[in-house]
Amino acid sequence: MFGFLTRLLGPPVPGLTPRDAQALTRQGALILDVREHAERAQDFIPGSRHVPLGEVGHAPLPQGRVLICQCATGRRSALAARQLQARGFEVRNLQGGIRAWQAAGLPTRRGNQP
């Protein structure tokens, strides 16, 4: 049964801890914040790009870079990561989302930036 699901959905998207995600961004990965506009206005990860979940399927994104999907807790970003993987992107999912990022003591900013 799991083989059927893997064929249907594709291979699982690897997850990353906040520290691993931060290290990967230093190597050129891009964090995609897939939360809604109001959530992004509260806080965001510096250097991340805002692409709400509903726009992930058709957003122009850079080829050749690892994309790290991020939401509040990791659930919506897992959906976004699957969509992007199906489009041929190399993706990861930030486990625990921005909440885990903040709990790890990593920087966030307030306000709404692209």
C-alpha positions in Angstrom: 0.0 0.0 0.0 2.8 2.4 0.8 4.4 1.8 -2.5 1.1 2.9 -4.2 1.1 6.1 -2.2 4.7 6.8 -3.0 4.0 6.4 -6.7 0.9 8.6 -6.4 2.4 11.3 -4.2 6.1 11.0 -5.1 8.9 10.4 -2.6 8.6 12.0 0.8 10.0 15.5 1.2 12.9 15.6 3.6 12.4 17.7 6.7 15.0 20.0 8.3 15.5 21.2 11.8 15.7 25.0 12.1 19.5 24.9 12.6 20.0 22.7 9.5 17.7 25.0 7.5 19.8 28.0 8.5 23.0 26.2 7.5 21.5 25.3 4.1 20.5 28.9 3.5 24.1 29.8 4.0 24.9 27.5 1.1 22.3 29.2 -1.2 19.0 27.6 -0.3 15.9 29.9 -0.3 13.2 29.8 2.4 9.7 30.1 1.0 7.2 31.4 3.6 3.9 29.9 2.5 1.8 31.5 5.2 -1.0 34.1 4.5 -0.3 37.8 4.3 -1.6 38.6 7.8 0.7 35.9 9.3 3.7 37.3 7.4 2.9 40.8 8.7 3.4 39.5 12.2 6.9 38.1 11.7 9.1 36.5 9.1 12.5 34.8 8.7 15.0 37.3 7.3 15.9 36.5 3.7 12.8 34.4 3.2 10.5 34.9 0.2 6.7 35.1 0.7 4.7 32.9 -1.6 1.3 32.0 0.0 0.3 28.4 -0.3 -2.4 29.2 -2.8 0.2 30.7 -5.2 2.9 28.0 -4.9 1.5 26.0 -7.9 2.2 28.8 -10.4 4.8 31.1 -8.7 8.0 31.8 -10.7 10.8 30.3 -8.6 14.5 30.0 -9.1 15.7 26.8 -10.6 18.8 25.1 -9.3 18.4 26.2 -5.7 17.1 24.2 -2.8 13.8 25.5 -1.7 12.9 25.2 2.0 9.2 25.5 2.6 8.1 27.2 5.9 4.8 28.0 7.5 3.7 28.4 11.2 4.0 24.7 12.2 5.2 22.7 9.2 1.9 21.3 8.0 1.0 23.8 5.2 4.7 23.9 4.2 4.7 20.1 3.7 1.8 20.5 1.2 3.7 23.3 -0.6 6.9 21.2 -0.6 5.0 18.3 -2.3 3.6 20.7 -5.0 7.0 22.0 -5.7 8.6 18.6 -5.7 6.0 17.6 -8.3 7.1 20.6 -10.4 10.7 19.3 -10.3 12.2 21.5 -7.6 14.6 20.2 -4.9 12.7 21.0 -1.7 12.9 20.5 2.0 10.3 21.2 4.7 11.1 23.2 7.8 10.0 21.0 10.7 7.9 22.9 13.2 7.8 26.0 11.0 8.6 29.5 12.2 7.6 28.5 15.7 10.4 25.9 15.9 12.7 28.5 14.3 11.9 31.0 17.0 12.1 28.3 19.8 15.7 27.5 18.5 16.6 31.2 19.2 17.0 32.0 15.5 16.2 35.5 14.2 12.9 36.8 12.9 11.8 40.2 11.9 8.5 42.0 12.4 6.6 43.5 9.4 5.7 42.4 6.0 8.4 42.1 3.4 8.4 40.1 0.1 
